[in-house]
Amino acid sequence: MAGVNQTQVTEFVLLGFSHARPFLFVLLLAVYVATLLGNSAILALVSLDRHLRRPMYFFLGHLSCLDLCYSSVTVPKILANALRPQATISYRGCLAQMFFLMGCAGAECALLAVMAYDRYVAICRPLRYAQAMSRGVCVATATGCWLWGLLDSALHTLLAARLSFCGAPRLRHIFCDVPPLLGAACSDTRPNQLALHLASVFVGLSPFLLVVVSYLRILAAVLGMPLATSRRKALSTCSAHLLVVALYFVTANLNYNRPSSGYSPAADALVSALYCIVTPALNPLIYSLRNREVLGALRRAVRARGTPGSPGSDA
């Protein structure tokens, strides 16, 4: 069959939707609302509570912003398609969705590595912490994480824009991402596959290894602390971040490094939903339950709101 030039493609049909669309709509709407509320609350606490004006929570605010972007790039379109007889997305909308999704993915990988390094310096090099994690360093590092993700996504999007598709393109997915797009192409995808493998190493694996090295050094330092209370305090500041890292990198690896065959559209949808829909909703919950300072800031915000004469009170 002759290939159809990509400029003639107007939309893709998404095959990842099951027959239980009303249930899918209600479930994803609940998750999306939880994501918006949870991450917005984290952003508000980090911005307004003076006790959280430290590098660790500065980066946490950026993580919440990334999680908001993740969900907002994918979930609204999924919700709209769940109410339609046939799930579709326009060609330009597909490329735009893929660009922002990959940009958030690359930025979050880098940001999680920076957060691990922040904990390493705070616990293992406390005398150098103020200099190593100054305000200027934090701003420059966070900006670099965002730019790193956007540059990676720009490469994938430019390569995807050169693909050709045969007939009516169908994506075995519930949204646009690199693997399903490559599976639907009828032109040579080797440059795209190479870029995806390189990104897995430099954008995914390298930050993960930095996280592992940082926490191995943290563990060695904590085990050498003479007091049990000091060990518990040090570990408590890292436990929430470790849970987020494990959840994110495991689901990301399943999403981008699984076999190209042998998965049904439903399985693909489940894996990707865990990666970029469920994880952003769980992150604020993990940080709220596992971090005493975030819990303290939340209690102060609730008390302030209920104090007579304060904004939002009945007085």
N, C-alpha and C positions, 0 to 999 in steps of 0.2 A: 504493500500500500504506500502510495506517495505521501511524503511528509507534508504537513500543513505548516506554513511559516508562522512563527509565534506572534507576528503582528496581526494575524487574522483570527487569533483566538480571542474570544470575547468573555468567556466564562468557563469555570470548571464545575463539574458535578461532584459533590462530596458523598462518598459511599459509606462513611463511617457511622452513620446514624442507624440505630436499631429501630424496631417497631414501637418500642416503649417511649415515644417522644414526649407525651405529656409528663410522664415521670421524670424523664431527663430534664425537661424544662424546669420543673419545680425544684429538683435537686440542685441543678447548676445555679438557679436563681438564688437559692438559699446560701450556697457556697460563695457566690459572688458578693452578696450582701455582707456576709461575714468577713470576706476579704477586705471590702471597702471600709467597713466599720473598724475592724481590728487594726489594719495598717494606718488608717487615718488617726486612730487613737494614739498609736505609737508615735507618729509624726507630731501630733499635738503635744504629747508629753515631752518629747525630746526638745521641741522648740520652746516650750513655755516653762518647764520646770528647771530651775537653776541648779538643782542637784544632779541633773543629767547632762550638764554642759561639759562633757568630757569626750575625748576621742572615740571611746568605745560606743557611746550613744550617738555621736555624730555619724559614725558609719552605720549604726543601726537605723537611723533615719533614712539614709540613702538606700538601705536594704528594703525598707518599707515602701519607699518610692518606687523602686524597681518592681516589687511585688504588685503594687497597684497597676503599673504599666503592663506587666505580664498578663494579668487578668483582663484588663480593659482592651488589650489588643485582640484577645481571642473570644472571651465569653459572650460579649454582646452579640457578635455575629452568630455564634453557636446558638444562642437563645432565639434569635430571629429565625434561623434555619430550622430549629426544632418545631416551629409552628407552621412551617411551609410543607406542602406535599412533596416537593423535591428540594433538597439542600444544594445550594449553589453559592459560588463566590465569583466575582468578576476577575478578569485577568489582572488588571491593575491593582484591584483590592487584594488579590492573592500575593502579589509581589510586595505590596506595602505591608501586609500582615507578616510575611516572612521576614522582611527587613527589621521591623521593630521587635519581633519575637527573638530573632537571632541576636540582635543588639542587646536586648535585656539579658539573654543567656550568657553572652560573653562578659558583659559588665558584672553580672552577679558572681560568676566564677572568680573573676579578679578581686571583687570586693570581699568575698568570703576568705580569700587568701590574705588580704590586707588586714581583715579583722583578726585572723589567727596570729599574724605578726604583731599586731597591737597587743594581744594578750601575752605573747612571748616576751616582748620588751617590758611590759608592766610587771610580770612575775619574775623573769630571769635577769633583767637589767633595769631595776627600778630607779637607780640613780641617773640613768641616761634617758628616762622616759620623757621628761618634760622637753628635752631637746629633740629627741628622735621623733616624737609625735606632737610637735608644735602645731599651732593653728594653721600656719602656712603649709606645713607638710601635709596635714590632713586634707586641706582643700585641694592641693595639687594632686594628691594621691587619688582622691575621689573623682576628680575631673579626669585623671588618666584612666580610671576604670571605665567610666562612661565612654570615653573616646576609643578605648581598646575594643569594647563591645561593638560600637558603631562601625569601626573600620572593618572588623571581621564580618559583620552582617552586610556591609556594602560590597565586599568581595563576593559573598555567596549570592547576593541579589543580582549583581552584574552578570555573573556566570549563568544564573537561572534565566535571565532575560534573553540570553542567546539561544536557549533551547527551542526546538521545534516539537510540535505535537501532532499526532495523527488522529483524524476523525474528531469526535467529540471527547475532549480530554476528561478523564475521570480520576479523581484522587481518592485513594483508599484511606480516608481520614475524615476528621470532623473540622479541621482547619488546615491552613496552608503551612507547610513546613518543608524543609529541604528533602528528606527521604521520600515522602510520598510524591513530591513533584518530580524527582528523578525517576521514580517508578512509572510515571505517566508519560515521560518524554520518549520520542522515537528517534531522536538524534543522539550523537555521541555525548555521553555523560561522564567520560573519564576525567576531564578537567574538574568537573563538579565533585566527583568522588574523591579526587586527590585533595581538593580544597577542604572537603569534609574531614578526611583523615588527618590532614595537617592541623586543622582546627581542633580535632579531638586531642591531639598531642599538646599543642601550644596554648590553646584556649581552655581546654578542659583538664588534661592530665597534669600539666605543669603547675597550675594553681593548687590542684589537689595534693600533689607531692609537697608543695610548700606548706600546706596545712598540716600534713602528716609530720613533716620534719619539725615544725613549730611546736606541735603538741607532744611529740616525743621528748623534746627538750624541756617543755613545761612539766611533763610527767617526772622527768629525772630531777628537776629542781624541786618539785613539790614533795617527792619522796625523801629528799634530803632535808626538808624542814624539820626542826626539832619538836615543834608543838603540833598536836593533832588539830587544834583550833585553827592554826594557820593553814594547815593542809586543807581542811574543809572549806575555809574561806576562799582559798585560791581555786579549788576545784569548782566551787559553786559559781564563780564568775565565768567559768569556761564551759560548764555543762550545757547551757542553752545553745551556745554557738556550736558545740559539737553535734548536738541533735540536729540542728538546722543543716550543718555541713553534710552529715550522713544522709539525711533525707534528700537533699538536693542532688548530690553527686550520684547517689545510687539510681534515682529516677532519671537523671539526665543521661547516665550511661545506658540504661535500658532504652531510652528514647532514640539515641543517635548511634549506638554501637551494637545493635542487635542484628541477627541475620536478615538479609534482604528478602527471604522467602520463608514461608511457614507460619506467618501471622495472619489472622483474619482481621478485617476492618474493625471489628468490635474489640479485639485484643489491642490493636494499635491505638484505638481511641482511649482505652482504659489506661495504657501506659502513659500516653501524652497528657491525659487528664490528671494523673498523679503528679506529673512533672511540672506543668505550668498552670494548673487550676487549683488542685488540692493543696500543694505545698505553699503557695502564697497565703492561703487561708490559715494554715497551721502555724506559720512562723510567728505571728503576733501572739498566738496562744502559748507557744513554747516559751517565748521570751517573757510573757507575763507570769507564767506559772513557775519558771525556773530561775527567775532573776529577782532578788529581793528589792533591789533599788527601783526597778520598774514597777513592782507591786507597791512599793512605798510611794512613788510618784502618783500612781493611780489612786491610792487612798487619799493622798493630799488633795488631788483634783476633785474627788468626790466630796470631801469635807468642805473644800472651798466653795463648791457649787451650792452646798446646802447651808452655808453660813448666812445668817440674816444680813441683808444689805449688800451681798455679793452678787455679781452678774449671774442671772439664771435662777436666783432664789425667789421665794414668794414675797419677800419683804419689799 
